[in-house]
């Protein structure tokens, strides 16, 4: 049976929103702006960049606008519908590849830089294996955007059937064996835990974790739709998603 946490195939509406962003028809993500700024610090023409968890290719548009219109980019995702949209948005089937973050289809050191935005928090714990894969395929740099917690929190958001476009009872959240039917992870790990875990992968890696404060006030809840009800908005200087306060950080790894 497919893992209950892999819900993106059941969330085509969210993919459609990402597709609009890839076309420039919806607002550019603030995280796309901030990671472009980070990449520019180390970027040089011809640098190979792999975007793991590329969705519908919305980050590529930002990279082309803010870094290099001819950027040497490869996007990887495990949701076939999102990849279909990405290929359509950029009229390019070759640069978008199906792949699983737990076993990426590339050789060691295949890319100069590997970026992974807003993915690690949605994966089952512990995060060591997927992060090790990002490090394995990178020649020089890895940039990861994820949530940091005051403690290590393993959070499951249970989806109502109606949010996934299903006709089953809205309160039917569990199966007969009392397992949650459909849920998504929203995990938060401490800075110390992530640093120690990465050093365990390779003690020679340089690791820096910095806050992502490069965002203006926004409210994605207005455009999210029923399948993405906990979309993010800014209140004061904090990002809020549903009942959660988000502390976004960038993990910058250098070999």
MARBA-3410 file (N, C-alpha, C, O; in Angstrom, 1 decimal):
255
0.8,-1.2,0.0,0.0,0.0,0.0,0.9,1.2,0.0,1.9,1.3,0.7 ~ 0.5,2.3,-0.7,1.2,3.5,-0.8,1.3,4.2,0.5,0.3,4.1,1.3 ~ 2.4,4.8,0.9,2.5,5.5,2.1,1.4,6.6,2.3,1.1,7.3,1.4 ~ 0.8,6.6,3.5,-0.4,7.5,3.7,0.1,8.9,3.6,-0.7,9.8,3.3 ~ 1.3,9.2,3.9,1.8,10.6,3.9,2.1,11.2,2.5,2.2,12.4,2.4
2.1,10.3,1.5,2.4,10.8,0.1,1.0,11.2,-0.5,0.4,10.4,-1.2 ~ 0.6,12.4,-0.2,-0.7,12.9,-0.6,-0.7,13.8,-1.9,-1.8,14.1,-2.4 ~ 0.5,14.1,-2.4,0.5,15.1,-3.5,-0.3,14.7,-4.7,-0.8,15.5,-5.5 ~ -0.3,13.4,-5.0,-1.1,12.9,-6.1,-2.6,13.2,-5.9,-3.4,13.2,-6.9 ~ -3.0,13.4,-4.7,-4.4,13.7,-4.3,-4.7,15.2,-4.2,-5.8,15.6,-3.8
-3.7,16.0,-4.5,-3.8,17.4,-4.4,-3.5,18.1,-5.7,-2.6,18.9,-5.8 ~ -4.2,17.8,-6.8,-3.9,18.4,-8.0,-4.2,19.9,-8.0,-3.5,20.7,-8.8 ~ -5.1,20.4,-7.2,-5.4,21.8,-7.1,-4.2,22.6,-6.7,-3.9,23.7,-7.2 ~ -3.4,22.1,-5.8,-2.2,22.7,-5.3,-1.2,22.8,-6.5,-0.5,23.8,-6.7 ~ -1.1,21.7,-7.2,-0.2,21.7,-8.4,-0.6,22.7,-9.4,0.3,23.3,-10.0
-1.9,22.9,-9.6,-2.4,23.9,-10.5,-2.0,25.3,-10.1,-1.6,26.2,-10.9 ~ -1.9,25.6,-8.8,-1.5,26.9,-8.2,0.0,27.0,-8.5,0.5,28.1,-9.0 ~ 0.8,26.0,-8.3,2.2,26.1,-8.6,2.5,26.3,-10.1,3.4,27.0,-10.5 ~ 1.6,25.7,-10.9,1.7,25.9,-12.4,1.5,27.3,-12.8,2.2,27.9,-13.6 ~ 0.5,28.0,-12.1,0.3,29.4,-12.4,1.5,30.2,-12.0,1.8,31.2,-12.7
2.1,29.8,-10.9,3.3,30.6,-10.5,4.5,30.3,-11.5,5.2,31.3,-11.9 ~ 4.6,29.1,-12.1,5.6,28.8,-13.1,5.4,29.6,-14.3,6.3,30.0,-15.0 ~ 4.1,29.9,-14.6,3.8,30.7,-15.8,3.9,32.2,-15.6,3.8,33.1,-16.5 ~ 4.0,32.6,-14.3,4.0,34.0,-13.9,2.6,34.6,-13.8,2.5,35.8,-13.8 ~ 1.6,33.7,-13.7,0.2,34.2,-13.6,-0.2,34.3,-12.2,-1.3,34.9,-11.9
0.5,33.8,-11.2,0.3,33.9,-9.8,1.5,34.5,-9.2,2.6,34.5,-9.7 ~ 1.4,35.1,-8.0,2.5,35.8,-7.3,3.7,34.8,-7.1,3.5,33.6,-6.8 ~ 4.9,35.3,-7.3,6.1,34.6,-7.1,6.2,34.3,-5.6,5.9,35.2,-4.7 ~ 6.6,33.1,-5.2,6.8,32.8,-3.8,7.9,33.6,-3.2,9.0,33.8,-3.8 ~ 7.7,34.0,-2.0,8.8,34.7,-1.2,10.0,33.9,-1.0,11.1,34.4,-1.1
9.8,32.6,-0.8,10.9,31.7,-0.7,11.8,31.5,-1.9,13.0,31.3,-1.9 ~ 11.1,31.7,-3.1,11.8,31.6,-4.4,12.7,32.9,-4.5,13.8,32.8,-5.0 ~ 12.2,34.0,-4.0,13.1,35.2,-4.1,14.3,35.1,-3.1,15.4,35.4,-3.5 ~ 14.0,34.6,-1.9,15.1,34.5,-0.9,16.2,33.5,-1.3,17.3,33.7,-1.1 ~ 15.8,32.3,-1.8,16.8,31.3,-2.2,17.5,31.8,-3.4,18.7,31.4,-3.6
16.9,32.5,-4.3,17.6,33.1,-5.5,18.8,34.0,-5.0,19.9,34.0,-5.5 ~ 18.5,34.8,-3.9,19.5,35.7,-3.4,20.6,34.9,-2.8,21.8,35.3,-2.9 ~ 20.3,33.7,-2.1,21.4,32.9,-1.5,22.2,32.3,-2.6,23.4,32.2,-2.5 ~ 21.6,31.7,-3.7,22.3,31.1,-4.8,23.2,32.1,-5.4,24.4,31.7,-5.8 ~ 22.8,33.3,-5.6,23.6,34.3,-6.3,25.0,34.5,-5.6,25.9,35.0,-6.3
25.1,34.2,-4.3,26.3,34.5,-3.6,27.4,33.5,-4.1,28.6,33.8,-4.0 ~ 27.0,32.4,-4.6,28.0,31.4,-5.0,27.9,31.0,-6.5,28.7,30.2,-7.0 ~ 27.0,31.6,-7.2,26.7,31.2,-8.6,27.7,31.7,-9.6,28.3,32.8,-9.4 ~ 28.0,30.9,-10.6,28.8,31.3,-11.7,28.1,30.7,-13.0,27.5,29.7,-12.9 ~ 28.3,31.4,-14.1,27.7,30.9,-15.4,28.1,29.4,-15.7,29.2,29.1,-15.6
27.1,28.6,-16.0,27.3,27.2,-16.3,27.2,26.3,-15.1,27.2,25.1,-15.3 ~ 27.1,26.8,-13.9,26.9,26.0,-12.7,25.7,25.1,-12.9,24.6,25.6,-13.3 ~ 25.8,23.8,-12.5,24.7,22.9,-12.6,23.9,22.9,-11.3,24.5,22.7,-10.2 ~ 22.6,23.1,-11.3,21.8,23.2,-10.2,20.6,22.2,-10.3,20.0,22.1,-11.3 ~ 20.5,21.4,-9.2,19.4,20.5,-9.1,18.4,20.9,-8.0,18.8,21.2,-6.9
17.1,21.0,-8.4,16.0,21.5,-7.6,15.2,20.2,-7.2,14.4,19.7,-8.0 ~ 15.4,19.7,-6.0,14.8,18.5,-5.5,13.4,18.8,-4.8,13.4,19.6,-3.8 ~ 12.3,18.3,-5.4,11.0,18.7,-5.0,10.6,20.0,-5.8,10.1,20.9,-5.2 ~ 10.8,19.9,-7.1,10.6,21.1,-7.9,9.1,21.4,-8.2,8.8,22.5,-8.7 ~ 8.2,20.5,-7.9,6.8,20.7,-8.1,6.5,21.0,-9.6,7.0,20.3,-10.5
5.8,22.1,-9.9,5.5,22.4,-11.3,6.5,23.4,-11.9,6.2,24.0,-12.9 ~ 7.7,23.5,-11.3,8.7,24.3,-11.9,8.7,25.8,-11.5,9.3,26.6,-12.2 ~ 8.0,26.1,-10.5,7.8,27.5,-10.1,9.1,28.2,-9.7,9.3,29.4,-9.9 ~ 10.0,27.4,-9.1,11.3,28.0,-8.7,12.2,28.3,-9.9,12.9,29.3,-9.9 ~ 12.0,27.6,-11.0,12.8,27.8,-12.2,12.6,29.2,-12.7,13.5,29.9,-13.1
11.3,29.6,-12.8,11.0,30.9,-13.3,11.7,32.0,-12.5,12.2,33.0,-13.1 ~ 11.7,31.9,-11.2,12.4,32.8,-10.3,13.9,32.8,-10.6,14.6,33.8,-10.6 ~ 14.5,31.6,-10.8,15.9,31.5,-11.0,16.3,32.1,-12.4,17.3,32.8,-12.5 ~ 15.4,32.0,-13.4,15.7,32.6,-14.7,15.6,34.1,-14.6,16.4,34.8,-15.2 ~ 14.7,34.6,-13.8,14.5,36.0,-13.6,15.6,36.7,-12.8,16.1,37.8,-13.1
16.0,36.0,-11.7,16.9,36.6,-10.7,18.3,36.2,-10.7,19.2,36.8,-10.1 ~ 18.6,35.1,-11.4,20.0,34.5,-11.4,20.6,34.5,-12.8,21.6,35.2,-13.1 ~ 20.0,33.8,-13.7,20.5,33.6,-15.0,19.4,33.0,-15.9,18.9,32.0,-15.6 ~ 19.1,33.7,-17.0,18.0,33.3,-17.9,18.4,32.0,-18.5,17.5,31.2,-19.0 ~ 19.7,31.7,-18.6,20.2,30.4,-19.2,20.7,29.4,-18.2,21.6,28.6,-18.5
20.2,29.5,-17.0,20.6,28.7,-15.9,20.6,27.2,-16.2,19.6,26.7,-16.8 ~ 21.6,26.5,-15.8,21.7,25.0,-16.1,21.0,24.3,-15.0,21.6,23.9,-14.0 ~ 19.7,24.0,-15.2,18.8,23.6,-14.2,18.3,22.2,-14.5,18.0,21.8,-15.6 ~ 18.1,21.4,-13.4,17.4,20.1,-13.4,16.4,20.1,-12.3,16.8,20.3,-11.1 ~ 15.2,19.8,-12.6,14.1,19.7,-11.5,13.8,18.2,-11.3,13.6,17.4,-12.3
13.6,17.8,-10.0,13.2,16.5,-9.7,12.0,16.5,-8.8,11.9,17.3,-7.9 ~ 11.0,15.6,-9.1,9.9,15.5,-8.2,9.3,14.1,-8.3,9.6,13.4,-9.3 ~ 8.5,13.7,-7.3,8.0,12.3,-7.3,6.5,12.3,-7.6,5.8,11.3,-7.6 ~ 5.9,13.5,-7.9,4.5,13.6,-8.2,4.4,13.8,-9.7,4.7,14.9,-10.2 ~ 3.9,12.8,-10.4,3.9,12.8,-11.9,3.0,14.0,-12.4,3.4,14.5,-13.5
1.9,14.3,-11.8,1.1,15.4,-12.3,1.8,16.7,-12.2,1.7,17.5,-13.2 ~ 2.5,17.0,-11.2,3.3,18.2,-11.0,4.4,18.3,-12.1,4.6,19.3,-12.7 ~ 5.0,17.1,-12.4,6.1,17.1,-13.4,5.5,17.4,-14.8,6.1,18.1,-15.6 ~ 4.3,16.8,-15.0,3.6,17.1,-16.3,3.4,18.6,-16.5,3.6,19.1,-17.6 ~ 2.9,19.2,-15.4,2.7,20.7,-15.5,4.0,21.5,-15.7,4.0,22.4,-16.5
5.1,21.0,-15.0,6.4,21.7,-15.2,6.9,21.6,-16.6,7.3,22.6,-17.2 ~ 6.8,20.4,-17.2,7.2,20.2,-18.6,6.4,21.1,-19.6,6.9,21.6,-20.6 ~ 5.1,21.2,-19.3,4.2,22.1,-20.1,4.5,23.5,-19.9,4.5,24.3,-20.9 ~ 4.8,24.0,-18.7,5.1,25.4,-18.4,6.3,25.9,-19.2,6.3,27.0,-19.7 ~ 7.3,25.0,-19.2,8.6,25.4,-19.8,8.9,24.8,-21.2,9.9,24.9,-21.8
7.9,24.0,-21.7,8.0,23.3,-23.0,9.3,22.6,-23.1,10.0,22.6,-24.1 ~ 9.7,21.9,-22.0,10.9,21.1,-21.9,10.8,19.9,-21.1,10.6,19.9,-19.9 ~ 10.8,18.7,-21.7,10.7,17.5,-21.0,12.0,16.9,-20.4,11.9,16.1,-19.5 ~ 13.1,17.4,-20.9,14.4,16.9,-20.5,14.9,17.3,-19.2,15.5,16.6,-18.5 ~ 14.5,18.5,-18.8,15.1,19.1,-17.5,14.3,18.7,-16.3,14.7,19.0,-15.2
13.1,18.1,-16.5,12.3,17.7,-15.3,12.2,16.2,-15.3,11.8,15.5,-16.2 ~ 12.7,15.6,-14.1,12.9,14.2,-14.0,12.1,13.6,-12.8,12.1,14.3,-11.8 ~ 11.6,12.5,-13.0,10.9,11.8,-11.9,12.0,11.2,-11.0,12.9,10.5,-11.5 ~ 11.8,11.4,-9.7,12.8,10.8,-8.8,12.3,10.9,-7.3,11.5,11.7,-7.0 ~ 12.8,9.9,-6.5,12.5,9.8,-5.1,13.6,10.4,-4.3,14.8,9.9,-4.5
13.3,11.3,-3.4,14.4,11.9,-2.6,15.1,10.9,-1.7,16.3,11.2,-1.3 ~ 14.5,9.7,-1.4,15.2,8.7,-0.6,16.2,7.9,-1.5,17.0,7.2,-0.9 ~ 16.1,8.0,-2.8,17.1,7.3,-3.7,17.1,8.1,-5.0,16.4,7.7,-6.0 ~ 17.8,9.2,-5.0,17.8,10.0,-6.2,18.6,9.4,-7.4,19.6,8.7,-7.2 ~ 18.0,9.6,-8.6,18.6,8.9,-9.8,19.8,9.5,-10.4,19.9,9.7,-11.6
20.8,9.9,-9.6,22.0,10.6,-10.1,23.2,10.0,-9.4,23.2,9.4,-8.3 ~ 24.4,10.2,-10.1,25.6,9.8,-9.5,26.1,10.7,-8.5,25.7,11.9,-8.3 ~ 27.1,10.2,-7.7,27.7,11.1,-6.7,28.3,12.3,-7.3,29.0,12.2,-8.3 ~ 28.1,13.5,-6.7,28.7,14.7,-7.2,28.2,15.2,-8.5,29.0,15.8,-9.3 ~ 27.0,14.8,-8.9,26.5,15.1,-10.2,26.2,16.6,-10.5,26.3,17.0,-11.6
25.9,17.3,-9.4,25.5,18.7,-9.6,26.4,19.6,-8.7,26.8,19.2,-7.6 ~ 26.7,20.8,-9.2,27.5,21.7,-8.4,26.8,22.2,-7.2,27.3,22.3,-6.1 ~ 25.5,22.4,-7.3,24.6,22.8,-6.2,23.3,22.1,-6.3,22.7,21.9,-7.3 ~ 22.8,21.6,-5.1,21.5,21.0,-4.9,20.7,21.8,-4.0,21.2,22.2,-2.9 ~ 19.5,22.2,-4.3,18.6,22.9,-3.5,17.3,22.1,-3.2,16.9,21.3,-4.1
16.8,22.3,-2.0,15.6,21.5,-1.6,14.8,22.4,-0.7,15.1,22.6,0.5 ~ 13.7,22.9,-1.3,12.9,23.9,-0.6,11.6,23.3,-0.1,10.8,22.7,-0.8 ~ 11.3,23.4,1.2,10.0,23.1,1.8,9.6,21.6,1.6,8.4,21.3,1.3 ~ 10.6,20.7,1.6,10.3,19.3,1.4,10.6,18.5,2.7,9.8,17.6,3.0 ~ 11.8,18.7,3.3,12.2,17.8,4.4,11.1,17.8,5.5,10.9,16.7,6.1
10.5,18.9,5.8,9.5,18.9,6.8,8.3,18.0,6.5,7.6,17.5,7.5 ~ 8.1,17.7,5.2,6.9,16.8,4.9,7.2,15.4,4.8,6.4,14.6,4.3 ~ 8.5,15.0,5.1,8.9,13.6,5.0,8.9,12.9,6.4,9.0,13.5,7.4 ~ 8.6,11.6,6.3,8.6,10.8,7.6,10.0,10.9,8.3,11.0,10.9,7.6 ~ 10.0,11.0,9.6,11.3,11.0,10.3,12.0,9.7,10.4,11.3,8.6,10.2
13.3,9.7,10.6,14.2,10.9,10.7,14.6,11.4,9.4,14.4,10.7,8.4 ~ 15.1,12.6,9.3,15.4,13.2,8.0,16.8,12.9,7.4,17.2,13.4,6.4 ~ 17.6,12.0,8.1,19.0,11.7,7.7,19.1,11.2,6.3,20.0,11.6,5.6 ~ 18.3,10.2,6.0,18.5,9.6,4.6,18.2,10.5,3.5,19.1,10.6,2.6 ~ 17.1,11.3,3.4,17.0,12.2,2.3,18.0,13.3,2.3,18.5,13.7,1.2
18.5,13.8,3.5,19.5,14.8,3.5,20.8,14.2,3.0,21.6,14.9,2.3 ~ 21.1,13.0,3.4,22.3,12.3,2.9,22.3,12.2,1.4,23.3,12.3,0.7 ~ 21.1,11.9,0.8,21.0,11.8,-0.7,21.3,13.2,-1.3,21.9,13.2,-2.4 ~ 20.8,14.3,-0.8,21.0,15.6,-1.3,22.5,15.9,-1.3,23.1,16.4,-2.2 ~ 23.2,15.5,-0.2,24.6,15.7,-0.1,25.4,14.8,-1.1,26.4,15.3,-1.6
24.9,13.6,-1.2,25.6,12.7,-2.1,25.7,13.2,-3.6,26.8,13.1,-4.2 ~ 24.6,13.7,-4.1,24.6,14.1,-5.5,25.2,15.5,-5.7,25.3,16.0,-6.8 ~ 25.6,16.2,-4.6,26.1,17.6,-4.7,27.7,17.5,-4.8,28.3,16.8,-4.0 ~ 28.2,18.3,-5.7,29.7,18.4,-5.8,30.2,19.4,-4.8,31.3,19.2,-4.2 ~ 29.5,20.5,-4.5,30.0,21.6,-3.7,29.0,22.1,-2.6,29.4,22.2,-1.5
27.8,22.4,-3.1,26.8,23.1,-2.2,25.5,22.4,-2.1,25.0,21.8,-3.1 ~ 24.9,22.4,-0.9,23.5,22.0,-0.7,22.8,23.1,0.1,23.3,23.6,1.1 ~ 21.6,23.5,-0.4,20.8,24.5,0.3,19.5,23.9,0.6,18.7,23.6,-0.3 ~ 19.1,23.8,1.9,17.8,23.2,2.3,17.0,24.3,3.0,17.5,24.9,4.0 ~ 15.8,24.5,2.7,14.9,25.3,3.4,13.9,24.4,4.2,13.2,23.6,3.6
13.9,24.6,5.5,13.0,23.8,6.3,12.6,24.5,7.6,13.1,25.6,7.9 ~ 11.8,23.8,8.4,11.3,24.4,9.7,12.3,24.0,10.8,12.7,22.9,10.9 ~ 12.5,25.0,11.7,13.2,24.7,13.0,12.3,24.9,14.1,11.4,25.7,14.2 ~ 12.5,24.0,15.1,11.7,24.0,16.3,12.5,24.2,17.6,13.7,24.0,17.6 ~ 11.8,24.7,18.6,12.5,24.8,19.9,12.8,23.4,20.5,13.7,23.2,21.3
12.0,22.4,20.0,12.2,21.0,20.3,12.0,20.3,19.0,11.6,20.9,18.0 ~ 12.2,19.0,19.0,11.9,18.2,17.8,10.5,17.7,17.8,10.1,17.0,18.7 ~ 9.7,18.3,16.9,8.3,18.0,16.8,8.0,17.1,15.6,8.4,17.5,14.4 ~ 7.3,16.0,15.8,6.8,15.2,14.7,5.3,15.5,14.6,4.5,15.0,15.5 ~ 4.9,16.2,13.6,3.5,16.7,13.5,2.8,16.1,12.3,3.4,16.0,11.2
1.6,15.6,12.5,0.8,15.0,11.4,-0.4,15.8,11.2,-1.2,16.0,12.2 ~ -0.6,16.3,10.0,-1.9,17.0,9.7,-2.8,16.0,9.0,-2.5,15.6,7.9 ~ -3.9,15.6,9.7,-4.9,14.7,9.1,-5.8,15.4,8.2,-6.4,16.4,8.6 ~ -5.9,14.9,7.0,-6.8,15.6,6.0,-8.2,15.0,6.0,-8.4,13.7,6.1 ~ -9.2,15.8,6.0,-10.6,15.4,5.8,-10.7,14.9,4.4,-10.1,15.3,3.5
-11.6,13.9,4.2,-11.9,13.3,2.9,-12.3,14.4,1.9,-11.8,14.4,0.7 ~ -13.0,15.4,2.3,-13.5,16.4,1.4,-12.4,17.3,0.9,-12.4,17.8,-0.2 ~ -11.3,17.4,1.7,-10.1,18.2,1.3,-9.4,17.5,0.1,-8.7,18.2,-0.6 ~ -9.5,16.2,0.0,-8.9,15.5,-1.0,-9.8,15.1,-2.2,-9.4,14.3,-3.0 ~ -11.0,15.7,-2.2,-11.9,15.5,-3.3,-12.6,14.1,-3.2,-13.1,13.6,-4.2
-12.6,13.5,-2.1,-13.2,12.1,-1.9,-14.6,12.3,-1.4,-14.9,13.2,-0.7 ~ -15.4,11.3,-1.6,-16.8,11.3,-1.2,-17.1,10.5,0.1,-18.2,10.4,0.5 ~ -16.0,10.1,0.7,-16.2,9.3,2.0,-16.6,10.3,3.1,-16.5,11.5,2.9 ~ -17.0,9.8,4.2,-17.4,10.6,5.3,-16.4,11.6,5.8,-15.2,11.2,5.9 ~ -16.7,12.8,6.0,-15.7,13.9,6.4,-15.0,13.5,7.7,-13.9,14.0,7.9
-15.6,12.8,8.6,-15.0,12.5,9.9,-14.3,11.1,9.8,-13.7,10.7,10.8 ~ -14.2,10.5,8.7,-13.6,9.2,8.5,-12.1,9.4,8.3,-11.6,9.3,7.2 ~ -11.4,9.7,9.4,-9.9,10.0,9.4,-9.1,8.7,9.6,-7.9,8.8,9.3 ~ -9.7,7.6,10.1,-8.9,6.4,10.4,-9.5,5.2,9.7,-10.6,5.2,9.4 ~ -8.6,4.2,9.5,-9.0,2.9,9.0,-9.4,2.0,10.1,-9.4,2.4,11.3
-9.8,0.8,9.8,-10.3,-0.1,10.8,-9.3,-0.5,11.8,-9.6,-0.8,13.0 ~ -8.0,-0.4,11.5,-6.9,-0.7,12.4,-6.4,0.6,13.2,-5.4,0.5,13.8 ~ -7.2,1.6,13.1,-7.0,2.9,13.9,-5.7,3.6,13.4,-5.2,4.5,14.1 ~ -5.3,3.4,12.1,-4.3,4.2,11.5,-4.9,5.3,10.8,-5.9,5.2,10.2 ~ -4.2,6.5,10.8,-4.7,7.7,10.1,-4.7,7.4,8.6,-3.7,6.9,8.1
-5.8,7.7,7.9,-5.9,7.3,6.5,-5.0,8.2,5.7,-4.2,7.7,4.9 ~ -5.2,9.5,5.8,-4.5,10.5,4.9,-4.0,11.6,5.8,-4.7,12.3,6.5 ~ -2.6,11.8,5.8,-2.1,12.8,6.5,-0.8,13.3,5.9,-0.2,12.7,5.0 ~ -0.4,14.6,6.2,0.8,15.1,5.8,1.7,15.5,7.0,1.2,16.0,8.0 ~ 3.0,15.3,6.9,3.9,15.7,7.9,4.2,17.2,7.9,4.3,17.8,6.8
4.3,17.8,9.0,4.8,19.2,9.2,5.8,19.2,10.3,5.6,19.9,11.3 ~ 6.9,18.5,10.1,7.9,18.3,11.2,8.8,19.5,11.4,9.1,20.2,10.5 ~ 9.2,19.7,12.6,10.2,20.7,13.0,11.3,20.1,13.8,11.1,19.4,14.8 ~ 12.5,20.3,13.4,13.7,19.8,14.1,14.5,20.9,14.6,14.6,22.0,14.1 ~ 15.2,20.6,15.7,16.1,21.7,16.3,17.3,21.9,15.5,17.8,21.0,14.8
17.9,23.1,15.6,19.1,23.4,15.0,20.3,22.5,15.4,21.0,22.0,14.5 ~ 20.4,22.2,16.6,21.4,21.3,17.1,21.3,19.9,16.5,22.3,19.3,16.1 ~ 20.1,19.4,16.5,19.8,18.1,16.0,20.3,18.0,14.5,21.0,17.0,14.1 ~ 19.9,19.0,13.7,20.2,19.0,12.3,21.7,19.1,12.1,22.3,18.4,11.2 ~ 22.4,19.9,12.8,23.8,20.1,12.7,24.5,18.8,13.0,25.5,18.4,12.3
24.1,18.2,14.1,24.8,16.9,14.5,24.5,15.8,13.5,25.4,15.0,13.3 ~ 23.3,15.7,13.0,22.9,14.7,12.1,23.7,14.9,10.8,24.2,13.9,10.2 ~ 23.9,16.1,10.3,24.7,16.3,9.1,26.2,16.0,9.3,26.8,15.4,8.4 ~ 26.7,16.4,10.4,28.1,16.0,10.7,28.3,14.5,10.8,29.4,14.0,10.5 ~ 27.3,13.8,11.2,27.4,12.4,11.3,27.4,11.8,9.9,28.1,10.8,9.7
26.8,12.4,8.9,26.9,12.0,7.5,28.3,12.2,7.0,28.8,11.3,6.3 ~ 28.9,13.3,7.3,30.3,13.6,6.9,30.8,14.7,7.8,30.4,15.8,7.7 ~ 31.8,14.3,8.6,32.3,15.3,9.6,33.1,16.4,9.0,33.3,17.4,9.7 ~ 33.4,16.3,7.7,34.2,17.4,7.1,33.3,18.4,6.4,33.8,19.4,5.9 ~ 32.0,18.2,6.5,31.1,19.2,5.8,31.1,20.5,6.7,31.1,20.5,7.9
31.0,21.6,6.0,30.7,22.9,6.6,29.2,23.2,6.7,28.6,23.1,5.6 ~ 28.7,23.4,7.8,27.3,23.6,8.0,26.9,24.9,8.7,27.5,25.3,9.7 ~ 26.0,25.7,8.0,25.6,26.9,8.6,24.0,27.0,8.5,23.5,26.7,7.4 ~ 23.4,27.3,9.5,21.9,27.4,9.5,21.5,28.9,9.8,21.9,29.4,10.9 ~ 20.8,29.5,8.9,20.5,30.9,9.0,19.0,31.1,8.9,18.3,30.3,8.2
18.4,32.1,9.5,17.0,32.4,9.4,16.6,32.9,8.0,17.4,33.6,7.4 ~ 15.4,32.5,7.5,14.9,33.1,6.3,13.9,34.3,6.7,12.8,34.1,7.0 ~ 14.5,35.5,6.6,13.7,36.7,7.0,13.4,37.5,5.7,12.9,38.6,5.8 ~ 13.8,37.0,4.6,13.6,37.7,3.3,12.2,37.5,2.8,12.0,37.0,1.7 ~ 11.2,38.1,3.5,9.9,38.0,2.9,9.1,39.2,3.3,9.2,39.8,4.4
8.2,39.6,2.4,7.3,40.7,2.6,6.0,40.1,3.2,5.8,38.9,3.2 ~ 5.1,41.0,3.6,3.8,40.5,4.1,3.0,40.0,3.0,2.8,40.6,2.0 ~ 2.5,38.8,3.2,1.6,38.1,2.2,0.6,37.3,2.9,0.6,37.0,4.1 ~ -0.4,36.8,2.1,-1.5,36.0,2.6,-1.9,35.1,1.4,-2.7,35.4,0.6 ~ -1.3,33.8,1.5,-1.6,32.8,0.5,-3.0,32.1,0.7,-3.4,31.4,-0.2
-3.6,32.4,1.8,-4.9,31.7,2.1,-6.0,32.2,1.2,-7.0,31.5,0.9 ~ -5.8,33.4,0.6,-6.8,33.9,-0.3,-6.9,33.2,-1.6,-8.0,33.2,-2.3 ~ -5.8,32.5,-2.0,-5.8,31.9,-3.3,-5.6,30.3,-3.2,-5.5,29.6,-4.2 ~ -5.5,29.8,-1.9,-5.2,28.4,-1.7,-6.2,27.5,-2.2,-5.9,26.4,-2.7 ~ -7.5,27.7,-1.9,-8.5,26.8,-2.2,-8.8,25.8,-1.1,-8.0,25.8,-0.2
-9.8,24.9,-1.3,-10.2,24.0,-0.2,-9.2,22.9,0.1,-9.2,22.4,1.2 ~ -8.3,22.5,-0.9,-7.4,21.5,-0.6,-6.1,21.9,0.0,-5.2,21.1,0.4 ~ -6.0,23.2,0.2,-4.7,23.7,0.9,-5.2,24.8,1.9,-4.7,25.9,1.8 ~ -6.0,24.4,2.8,-6.7,25.3,3.7,-5.7,26.0,4.7,-6.0,27.0,5.2 ~ -4.6,25.3,5.0,-3.6,25.9,5.9,-2.5,26.6,5.2,-1.3,26.7,5.8
-2.7,27.2,4.1,-1.7,28.0,3.4,-1.2,29.1,4.3,-1.9,29.5,5.3 ~ -0.1,29.6,4.0,0.7,30.5,4.9,0.2,32.0,4.7,-0.1,32.4,3.6 ~ 0.2,32.7,5.8,0.1,34.2,5.8,1.0,34.7,6.9,1.5,34.0,7.7 ~ 1.2,36.0,6.8,2.1,36.7,7.7,1.3,37.6,8.7,0.5,38.4,8.2 ~ 1.6,37.4,9.9,1.0,38.2,11.0,2.2,38.8,11.8,2.9,38.1,12.4
2.3,40.1,11.8,3.4,40.8,12.4,4.7,40.4,11.6,4.8,40.7,10.4 ~ 5.7,39.8,12.3,6.9,39.3,11.6,7.0,37.8,11.5,8.1,37.3,11.3 ~ 5.8,37.1,11.8,5.8,35.7,11.8,5.0,35.1,10.7,4.0,35.7,10.3 ~ 5.4,34.0,10.1,4.6,33.2,9.2,3.7,32.2,9.9,4.2,31.5,10.8 ~ 2.4,32.2,9.6,1.4,31.4,10.3,0.8,30.5,9.3,0.4,30.9,8.2
0.7,29.2,9.6,0.0,28.3,8.7,-1.0,27.5,9.6,-0.6,26.7,10.4 ~ -2.3,27.8,9.5,-3.3,27.2,10.3,-3.0,27.6,11.8,-3.1,28.8,12.1 ~ -2.7,26.6,12.6,-2.4,26.9,14.0,-0.9,26.9,14.3,-0.5,27.1,15.5 ~ -0.1,26.8,13.3,1.3,26.6,13.5,2.1,27.9,13.2,1.7,28.6,12.2 ~ 3.0,28.3,14.0,3.9,29.4,13.8,5.2,28.8,13.1,5.9,27.9,13.7
5.6,29.3,12.0,6.7,28.8,11.2,8.0,29.6,11.4,8.0,30.8,11.3 ~ 9.0,28.9,11.8,10.4,29.4,11.9,11.2,28.8,10.7,11.8,27.8,10.9 ~ 11.2,29.5,9.6,11.9,29.0,8.4,13.4,29.3,8.5,13.8,30.4,8.8 ~ 14.2,28.3,8.2,15.6,28.5,8.2,16.2,27.9,6.9,15.6,27.0,6.3 ~ 17.4,28.4,6.5,18.2,27.7,5.5,19.3,27.0,6.1,20.1,27.5,6.9
19.5,25.7,5.7,20.7,25.0,6.0,21.6,25.0,4.8,21.3,24.6,3.7 ~ 22.8,25.6,5.0,23.7,25.8,3.9,24.9,24.8,4.2,25.6,25.0,5.2 ~ 25.1,23.9,3.3,26.1,22.9,3.5,27.1,23.0,2.4,26.8,23.1,1.2 ~ 28.4,23.1,2.8,29.5,23.2,1.8,30.5,22.1,2.0,30.9,21.8,3.1 ~ 30.8,21.5,0.8,31.8,20.4,0.9,33.2,21.0,0.7,34.2,20.2,0.7
END
